[in-house]
Amino acid sequence: MKLKINNEVLELKEPLTLEKLAQKLNISNAIFATVDGRMRELSYMIANDADIEFMGLDSDVGMRIYEATLRYVFTKALYELDPTKQIRFSYSISRSILATIENDDMTVELYEMLLKKVQEIIERKVDIKRIKVSKEEATKLYTKQNYLDKIETLKLRKENHVNLYQSDDFINYMFSYMLPNTSYLTKFDTKFYNPGFLIFFPRSELKGELPAFVDQKTFGNSLKQAYKWSKIIGGDTIANINKHSLTRDKQVDFVNLCETKHNNQLADLGNQIYEIKDDIKLIAVAGPSSSGKTTFTNRLRIEL
């Protein structure tokens, strides 16, 4: 077979995985590859002529695959320490993931034990294999591991099969492609941070380097309050939000709950601005595309 790799042509007689191909070509920074324009994991087997381009941590997709694999390993580590405990990856702080323990407090002792177990798993170079199972099998596996929110999402899945990732006897799915084994996780850092801990991973905008930690307390507190609110209204997972869409009445109640909260926050914000209005020259609103900046600005204008 004839392969075009990063604009160079290579001929091979035997099929091999992208991981083996990268090793053969001494490409040490590969996280995934595109094969004939389609994204593929490093475990993907090359058996025919193809145009291949290896990608690393300087790409957004590479960063997300690395981050998902990190989450997978931390989840596996906690499962090995105590299968009754569950880890929850909540929201981002200072370009990192906030991890908490779903059904227990995060103590310094547990944090240190978890880090030790993660490092052990990485050093063991444990394989992470993608497996295809039926929805029924996936439901049984998720039930065994008490992943109730994932069971709920399966009910809405149209396909009859589910792709999962297995490492030893641990099986889970992080809604992303994964690295072929745990030894790839050479760059990450953590920080104990109430109510859990932060996981720092390589950022594509930093060309694959770890970000510096800047404690954005106001932003972090806003995310914490939003997370608490999502738990109160039963909207902290996709599965829970789906439950609110089952009937018209539930949809209306859910929207009205959120609107009431938003109106109260607008009133509080209006009062804060009014108290220091003589010192304010400009009010700026920031947010990603389609996040509601225009709607929010109009409502704040009316409040003021």
N, C-alpha and C positions, 0 to 999 in steps of 0.2 A: 504493500500500500504506500501511496505517496502523500506525505503530509507537508503542508505549507505552514510553518511555525514562525510567527513574528517576521514574516516576509522572507524566511529562508526555507528551502526545500529539503526534506529528509525522507529517505525511503526505508521502510521497515518490513520485515517478513512476518513477524508475529504480532497479534493484538496485545495491547498493554493499556494500563490505566493512565489517566492524565497525571496522576501522582508519580508513577514510575517514569513517565516520559519527561516530566520536569526534572526528576533526579538524574536521568540520563543526559539531559542537556545542561545540568548544573544551574538550573533556575531555582534559587533558594527562597525567593520571596513570593512564590505562587500561592494564592488562596483559592482561586477558581480559574476557569478558562471559558472562553467562548469558542464553540465548535460550529463552524459554518454559520456564525452569527447568533447562535443560541447558547445561553448560559448553561454551564455544566459544572457539577461538583468534581473535585479531584479524583473521586472514586469511579468516575465514568470511564467505561472501557472504549478505547478507540480500535475499531476493527476494519474501517474503510478509509478511503481517501478523504481528507478533510483539511479545512483551513482553520488553524488554531491560533488563538492569542491568549497567552497567560496574563492574568491580572493579579494585583497585589493589594496591600492595605491602603494604597494611595487612591483607591477607587471606593465609591460609596457602597457598592455591592460587596466588595471584599471586606469592608469594615463591618457591614451588617452580618455577614456570615461568621466572622470572627467573634462578634459580640454575642450572637445566638449560641455559638459553641461554648462560649464562656458561661452563659446562663445555664446551658445544659449540664456542664460539668459541676457547677455549684449546686444545681438541683440533685444531681447524682450523688455528690458528696454528702449532702444532708440526708438523703435517702439511706446511704450506707451507715451514717451515724445513728439515725433514728427514723425509721419509716413512718412513724406516726406524725412527724412534724412536716410542715409544708412551707416552702419558701415562696414569697410573692415579690415580683419585680414591679415596683409601683410607678415611678416616674423619674425623670431626669433632673439631676442637680449638678451644676458646674460640669456639664458634658460627661456625666457619669450616670450609672443606674443606681437607684435606691432599692436595696433588697431588705425585706423584713420577713419575720417568721409569722406565718398566718395564724397559728393557733398557740402561740407562746411568746414570751418576751425574749428579745435578743440580749443575751448577757455577754460580758467580755470573755468568759470561759467558753461559751458555745462558739463565739466568733473565732477564737484562736483554734479551737478544735476543728472548725469548718475549714479554715485556711490550711491547716496541716493536712487534712484529708484531700483537699483540692490539689495541693502540691504533690501529694502521693499519687493521685490518679494521673496527673500530668506526667510524672516521672515514669509511670508504668507503661506509658505509650499505649493506652487502651484504644482499641478500634471502635469506631462509631459507624455502624452499618445501617443503611436505609432498608427497611423491610416493608412489604405491602401486605396488609391484612384486611379482612372484611370489616364492615362496620360493627358487626356483632362481636368479633374478636376484639376490636378496639375498645368497645364498650366494656367488655369483661376486664380488659387490662386496666382501663381508667378507673373502673369500680374498685379493683383490687388496690390501686394506689390512691384512691379517694380523690381523683381529679373530677369532681362533679361538674364544674363549669365546662370542661371539655366534652363531657358526656352530653350536655345540653346542646353544644354546637354540632355534635354529630347528628342529632335528630333533624337538623335542617340541611344536612349534606345530601346532595342529589346522587353523587356517585356511590357505588356499592363497596368501594374499597377506600382504605386510608393508608397514607404513607407515614410510618413512624421510624424512629431511630433507636437502635438497640446497642447498648454497651454493657458487656457482661450480662447480668440478669435485669439491668435497668432499661426500661423502655419509656420514651416520652417523645413529644413533638414540640418544637419551638417556633413553628410557623415560618421556617426559613430553611435554606440549604445549610449544610454543615460541613465542617472539616473532616477528613477521613480518620483522624485519630487525635488523641488529647495532647500529643507532644508538640503540636503546632502552637500551643498557647504559651508562648515565651514572653509576651509583653502584656502585663496588666498590673494593676495595683488596687489596694483597697484601703478604706478608712472607716473606722468605727464612727457612726453618725446616727444619733437618736432620730427615729426609733429603731434603726437597723444598722446597715453599713452601706458604704458606697463602693461600687466596682468601676474602676477606670479602665478603659480599653483604648487601643490605638485609633486615632481619628484620621479620616481621609484628608480633611482640610489641613492637617499637620503632617502630611506625607507619611502616615503610619506611626507617628510618635504619640506618646501619652500626653494628655492635656495637663496644664498646671491647675491645681485646685484653687479656686477662688470661692470663698464661702458667701454666696449670695443669699443672705438671711431673709430679706424681704420676699424675694422670689420663691425661695424654698418654703417659707411659711405659707405663701399663697397656694402653692401646690399641695402642701399638707392639708390646708383647709378644704381645698377642692376634693382631695381624696376622702377626707372624712365625710363630706357632703354626699359624695357618690355612694359611700357605704350606707348612709342614712336612707337614701331614696332607693337603694337596691339597683344602682347603675354602675357598679364598680367593675363589672366584666361584660363582655359582649353577650354572653349567655343570659345575664340578668337583664340587660337592656332589651334583648329579644322578647323576654317575658312580658314587657310592657306594651309590646306591639300586637299582642294576641287579639285584643278586642278594642273597639273604638273607645269605650269608657276608660280602659287602662291607658290608652295613648293620651287622651285628654288630661287625665289626672297627672300623668308623668310630666307632660309639658307645663301644666299649671303649677306644679310643685317647683320646677326649675325657674319658671317665670317669676314666681313670687320671691324666690331667693334672689334672683337677679335684680328685681325691683328694690328689694331691701338694701342690696349692696350699692346700687346706684344712689339711693337716698343717703347712705352713709358717706359715699364718695363725694356727693354734692355738698354735704355739710363740711367735710374736711377741706374742700377747695374754697368754700365760702369764707371759712375762718381765716384763710391766709391769702385771700383774693388780691389784696393790695401788693403782694410780693410776686404774683404770678404774671408773666408776660405771655406765656404760651403753654398750651396743654397738648402733648403729643401722645398718640396712640400707636402702639406697635403690635404686630401679629402677622402670622403667615397668611398667604392668599386664601380667600374664602372663609376666614375664621370669624367674620362678623364685625370687622372694624367699622364699616360705614353705619351699620345698624346701631352698634354701640355708641358711636359718636353722636348720632342723631338723638338717641335716647338721653345721653348725658347732656346734650345741648338743651333739651326740654327740661331736664331736672334743674339745670343751672338757671 
